[in-house]
């Protein structure tokens, strides 16, 4: 179970990196449509970071219960 959650956290971290990169790329270009996409990608990044933090908190709680 622990290795499974570590893999999920790593995948989510890569998704955060992708959302950040795409959002910054969209922000660097002009156009109202690109600004909207950039804003959505940054919102997605925040949600993904929240999911990572929740998983890490769960991992810490389960590890503490196991000791």
Order of alpha helices (4+ residues) and beta strands (2+ residues): alpha-alpha
